[in-house]
Amino acid sequence: MTAKEVAQRADEAGLRLVRFLWCGNDGTVRAKSSSRHGLEGRLDAGIGLTVAMQAMNSLDQLQPVPGMGPVGEIRLVPDLDTFRVLPYAPHTGAVLTDHVVLGGDPAPVCQRSFLKRMEARLAERGLVLRASFENEFSLATKIDGAYVPIDSGLCFSTISTTIAQDYADDLTAALDAQSIPLEQYYAELGHGQQEISTGHAPALQAADEQLLVRETIRAVAIRQGLVASLAPKPWPENAGNGGHVHFSLWEGGRNRFYGDRDGLSQEARAFIAGVLAHLPALCALTAPSFNSYHRMVPQYWAGAFVCWGFDNREAPVRVASTFRGAEEASTNAELKACDSSCNPYLALGGLAAAGLDGLARGLEPPEPVDVDPATIDEAERARRGIVRLPATQAEALDALERDELLLDALGPVLAESYLAVRRSEWTAYSAGDAAFEQQGHFEKY
């Protein structure tokens, strides 16, 4: 679409504002809005933004990152094909944006551009990474300042489903209105916990739509007087919220993950091996918040050890069973060590970089694990390389800082600013208590 066509669609929909959305190093979704006056020009040239925003953590504390202080500006330049009319916000639309320097090139800190670079590297091999997110989230009411789950039902309980049915109906309609296909919706294990899955798409589109899904989940809740949280561990005593990523490689209409060795191709095995080789560092991008590591513990089905398996829900990389009659189309792997406090462009870009390393080196994954890895004798785990994933945000960031391949893929500006922002969150939350942690995550993710 052109700027003129988007502006015309905005007029036809009676829009007064268009949000220019982005996701920063802290994983929160932010926006600046253009009114209809001057919209066409801003769709072409972007909206100005201080360079300091990418050094801001999720507590709005600015970090001392070189080149990201009070002096300087970038532009939020929209991808016009991402334009949506927002069904939950009166007379409002949205576009997803790139961070662009004043000369017109992608800003080195731009996370969306990082994912584009990784897509280009895959394209050199004739491959497209397709992905989808499964979002778990918690619905609550706020009573006397406390977040109270809307139900205390069982996993997949129809009682819980009925309690949330009006919300589910409105959410489904809102996603449909944005051309985001909802595949499944159900009540999950935790009190007030819901889960949705949306259709798979090329990586950039999947990341864009993940931001829109997160926005929609929260906004529909607000309109019903509820609070929706995608925080990894919204309540210490309740189940955690994952943001699992299903992924596969495609060449045209052919799924290159599909093969004749336990249903997987050699490319699938090499890509998975690359992900496993970099998984401790990758966690800093996919499960990046302080709160993430209260979810990623053994025997909570979140994947706490470096391993993979066929339909093993305690493995952080699970090869999902296929659908009968559609084996090729449905062959995919799932990364469970991921949650919605991540920046989805960094998560999918990091996944691609790790997998590409596996392809480039022709890696072979270790033997798949067909039991809960926590039940394997410690010495046997060590022999098989089934090591514990990072147990804290700080450990994950340390692993990322040691991973030269991922740092090189990110580039020095993005890597330095990301590490500074996330390390500052570790410092802040380590000094606080459980209430401070909950307040800092529940309504920000």
Secondary structure, DSSP 8 states (H G I E B T S, - for coil): --HHHHHHHHHHTT-SEEEEEEE-TTS-EEEEEEESTTHHHHHHH-EEEEGGGGGB-TTS-B---TT-SSS-EEEEEEEEEEEEE-TTSTTEEEEEEEEE-TTSSB-TT-HHHHHHHHHHHHHTTT-EEEEEEEEEEEEEEEETTEEEES----TT-HHHHHHTHHHHHHHHHHHHHTT--EEEEEE-SSTTEEEEEE--EEHHHHHHHHHHHHHHHHHHHHHTT-EEE--SSSSTTS----EEEEEEEEETTEETTEEEETTE-HHHHHHHHHHHHTHHHHHHHHS-SGGGGGT--TTTTS--BS-EEES-TTSSEEE----TT-HHHH--EEE-S--TTS-HHHHHHHHHHHHHHHHHHT--------S-GGGS-HHHHHHHT--B--SSHHHHHHHHHH-HHHHHHH-HHHHHHHHHHHHHHHHHHHTS-HHHHHHHHHTT-
